Amino acid sequence: MPAVTEPRIAHIDVGDDLITAELTDGRTVSVPLAWSWRLSEATPDERQNIEILGSGEGVHWPEIDEDLSAKGMLSGIPARRPADKSPV
């Protein structure tokens, strides 16, 4: 069986200021909550309704349609808010 080389999330916690993921290889990575505008605007209950995807490649928050990947957290790329397309 080949070794898993991609980072995998074993557990994730969303606090008031941080999103913290425990990875299956023992590392813990945290990013600012502000990096996910959807999670920043979500209620505490919505933040706790979390589904781990696949074998830990990422996580999904179904009530707010947000996804974060282990790779994304490690690479430090915040989610961008969509541009407002409404007419001026």
C-alpha positions as CSV (number, residue, x, y, z in Angstrom):
1,M,0.0,0.0,0.0
2,P,1.5,3.4,-1.0
3,A,2.1,5.9,1.7
4,V,-0.2,8.9,1.9
5,T,1.8,12.0,0.9
6,E,-1.0,14.5,0.8
7,P,-2.0,16.3,4.0
8,R,-5.2,14.9,5.6
9,I,-7.4,16.5,8.2
10,A,-8.3,14.3,11.2
11,H,-10.2,17.0,13.1
12,I,-11.1,20.6,12.7
13,D,-12.3,23.3,15.1
14,V,-13.7,26.7,14.4
15,G,-13.3,29.2,17.2
16,D,-14.0,32.9,17.4
17,D,-10.8,33.9,15.8
18,L,-9.1,30.8,14.3
19,I,-9.8,27.7,12.2
20,T,-7.6,24.9,13.6
21,A,-7.0,21.6,11.8
22,E,-5.3,18.6,13.3
23,L,-3.7,16.6,10.5
24,T,-3.3,12.9,10.4
25,D,0.5,13.2,10.5
26,G,0.4,14.9,13.9
27,R,0.7,18.5,12.7
28,T,-1.7,21.2,13.7
29,V,-2.3,24.2,11.5
30,S,-4.3,27.3,12.2
31,V,-5.5,30.1,10.0
32,P,-7.4,33.3,10.9
33,L,-11.2,32.9,10.8
34,A,-11.2,36.0,8.6
35,W,-9.7,33.9,5.8
36,S,-13.1,32.4,5.3
37,W,-15.7,35.2,4.9
38,R,-18.5,32.6,4.9
39,L,-17.3,31.2,8.3
40,S,-16.7,34.7,9.6
41,E,-20.4,35.5,8.9
42,A,-21.8,32.2,10.0
43,T,-23.5,31.5,13.4
44,P,-21.6,29.5,16.0
45,D,-24.0,26.5,15.3
46,E,-23.3,26.7,11.5
47,R,-19.6,26.8,12.2
48,Q,-19.9,23.5,14.1
49,N,-21.8,21.6,11.5
50,I,-18.7,20.1,9.8
51,E,-18.3,17.2,7.4
52,I,-14.8,15.8,6.7
53,L,-14.5,15.0,3.0
54,G,-13.1,11.8,1.7
55,S,-10.2,10.6,3.7
56,G,-9.6,14.0,5.1
57,E,-8.6,16.0,2.0
58,G,-10.8,18.8,3.2
59,V,-13.9,19.8,5.1
60,H,-17.3,21.1,4.2
61,W,-19.9,23.2,6.0
62,P,-23.2,22.3,4.4
63,E,-25.3,25.1,5.8
64,I,-23.1,27.8,4.4
65,D,-21.7,25.9,1.4
66,E,-18.0,26.4,2.5
67,D,-15.1,24.1,1.7
68,L,-11.6,24.2,3.0
69,S,-8.8,21.8,2.0
70,A,-5.8,20.7,4.0
71,K,-3.6,21.9,1.1
72,G,-5.3,25.3,1.0
73,M,-4.7,25.8,4.8
74,L,-1.1,24.8,4.5
75,S,-0.5,27.0,1.5
76,G,-2.0,30.0,3.2
77,I,-4.5,31.2,0.6
78,P,-7.5,32.9,2.0
79,A,-11.0,32.6,0.3
80,R,-11.9,35.6,-1.8
81,R,-15.3,37.2,-1.5
82,P,-17.0,37.2,-4.9
83,A,-17.1,40.5,-6.7
84,D,-20.3,42.4,-6.5
85,K,-21.9,42.1,-10.0
86,S,-24.9,44.4,-9.3
87,P,-25.3,47.4,-11.6
88,V,-24.3,50.7,-10.2
